[in-house]
Amino acid sequence: MRSVVLAAAIWALAACGSSDQTSNMTVAGTELPEQPTTPPKGRLAPRNECIELPGAKEFFVSLEKAIKDRNADALLGITAPGVRLDFGAGGGLTAFRERLEASDSQLWAELDRIVALGCAVDDGGNMVLPWYFAQDLKVDDPFAAMIVTGSDVPVLSEPNAIASPIERISWDTVTAVDGPPKNGFAQVRTTSGGEGFVAADKLRSLVDYRLYVSGQNGNWHITSFVSGD
């Protein structure tokens, strides 16, 4: 439970988003841009493995435009009637609209962040965003695992920007260490076993929001938009 609370606290600090997240799916007019030939540095760096699926480009154009315009009608138009919204009884188009249009809703901002994190195709042929969520990350505790969302992000010896880095991490996992963030920095343990502090806005919980999209004959619809486990 402490790991869940810690991950939530880190995400609250990081909610303004990371400027280093690279989108492969930004819409320019009505077409997607050319895909980069060299992905960003790091084993979990965003990449779009879905774009060549039949109908995927059209789906992403519609998705990005709906998000950009904050258009609930357009988003619901590419969402399945039984869309899953949590791990309880929450779901359906009416509930999704209510959550999108709530005065304190953060769902549009979450969607902005998700589409910047790439897309993978799972074993069932579904599109999964972020890309890394469909990978076998081999982490011991998914609730304590965080994704470093950037290249050459410093792990600092102290929780301040001028502290000496003990190592640098590019788009990889770290483990949150119990304790609240300090001065906008979260204490983490790296895969090499070192402990230090990373800027909270460069971290994203492994079990944060993700999007599942299912399709048939190139006709794609959002079937799940959930966080947690």
N, C-alpha and C positions, 0 to 999 in steps of 0.2 A: 504493500500500500504506500509506503514512503516513497518508493520509486515512481509510482503513478502521480503522487502529489508533486514531486520534484519535476517530473517531465511537464506537468501542466504549468508549473510556475515558470519554467524556462520558456515554454511556448508563449505564455502571456507577454514576456519581455520581447520575444522575437516576432510578435504579431505584426509589426510594421513591415516585415519582409526583408529579404536579403537582396542587395543590389547585384550580387554575383550569380544569381540564379539565371541560367541561360535557357530561353525558350526556343524550341525547334518548331513551334507551331503558331507563331504570331501571324495574324492575318494582315495582309497588305491589300486593301481593297477587297476583292473577292477571291484571291488566290493565296496559297501558302508560299512562303519564300523557298528558295533552294535550300536543301538540307546541307549543313556543314559537312565537309569531307573529313575533318578531324574533330573528334569529340573533345569536350573540355577534359582537362587532366583529372584523373582519379577513377577508380574502378566503379564507382556508383554515379559518375557524372551523368547528367540528363542526356538521353538519346531517344529518338522516336523510331521504334521498330514496327509501328502500326501503320505508318502513312501509306504504304503500298498495298494495304488490304483493299479489296473492292469496296468503294463507297466511303472509305475512311477520310479521304481528303475533304469530301463534301461535309461529312459529319464535323470535322474539326473547324471548318470555316463557319458552320452554323453555331458551334459551341463557342468559339472565340467571339463571334459577333454578339451573341446573346450575353456573354459575360461583360464585354466592353460596354454594351448599351444598358446593362443592368435590366434586361428585358425578361421578366419572369415568364410571359406568354411564350416567347421564343424558346426559352430553356425547357419549359414543360412540353413544348412541341417535339423535342428530341429525347423525352424521358418516358420510360415505360410506365403504364398505369399503376403497377404494383411496386414501384421503386422502394427499395429498402433504405431507411434513413437512420436507423439505430439498431441495437441488438435486443430491443424490446418489441413493443407492438407498433412503433412508429413507422409509418410508410404511406405511400399513395400520393397522388398528385395534389390533392387538397392540402394535406399536411405539408408537402414540400413548398407549395405556394405560401402558406402561412409563415413558414420558417424563413423563406427568402424575403418576405415583405415585412417581417417584424422590425420595429424601430431600432432594436439593438442587434439585428442580425449581422453576423460576421461571415455568412456563407459565401457571399460574392467575393470577399477578400480571400477566403479559402480556395475558391475556384481559381482566382487569379494565380495563386501560388501553385496549385496543383498542375495547371497546364504548362507551367515553366519547368516542371520536373520530369518531363518525358513520358513515354508510353511503351508498354511491353505487351506482348501477346501471351496469355497463360495457356496451360495445357488444354483448357476447354475451348480455346479460340476466342476468348473474351479479350477486349482491350482493357488494360489496367494502368491507371495513372495514380501516383508516380511510377516511373519505370522501375525503380529499385524495389517496389513492394512485391513484384512478381519474381524476385530473385531469392535464392537461398542464401541468406546473409550469415547463417551459422552463429547467431547470437544466443547467449545463455538466457537473457532476460529481455524480451522485446519491450517491456515497459520501461526499462532503464536505458535501452539502446537509443542513441541519437545519431542522426545523420549530419555530418559537417557539410554544409551547403556552400562550398566554395573551394577554390584552388589555393594551395599554399597558405591556408589559414593557420596563424600561429597559436600554439598551445603555450600559454604564458606561465611563468613561475609564480606570479602573483596576480590578483584580480584587478589589474589596471593596465591601460594601453601602453604604458612605457616600460612595463616589466620585460625581462629577457625571455625570449621564447626557448622552450626546451625541445620542441620539435615543431614541424609544420605538417599539416594534414590536408590532403586534397580529396574531397568527395568520398569520405569513408566513414565507418562507424566509430563511435566512442561510447563509453558507458558513463552515465550520469552518476556522480558520487553524492550520497545523501548530504543534504544541507541546502539552504536557499541560495539563489544567485546573489552575488555581491557586486555592487556597482555596475550592474549590467553584464557580469561575467559569471559563467557557470563552471563549477569544478567537475572535471571529467577524468576518466582513466582511458588511456589510448590502448590500441591493440598490442603495442609493444610493452605495456605495463606501466608506463610513466603516468604521473598525475600532474595536472595543471589546470589552467583556466582558459576557457574559450568564450569569446563574445557571444552572448545569448542569441543575438540576431543572426548568427551563423549556424544555429543548431535547429534541427527539426526532429520531433519525436518520431520514432519508427512507426508507431501506431496512430499517427495523426491522420487527418482526413485522406481518404483515397476514393477513387471513382472507378466503378466497373461499368463497362459498356458492352452490351451483347448485340449481335446482329445476325440477320439471315438474308442471304441474297444481296448483300451490300447495304442493307437497311439497318442502321445502328441506333440504339436507344440506351440511355443511362438506366441501369438496373439497380445500382447501389451507390450511395454516397454516405459513407459512415466514417466514424473515428472510434478508437478504442479497440477492444478485443472481447 
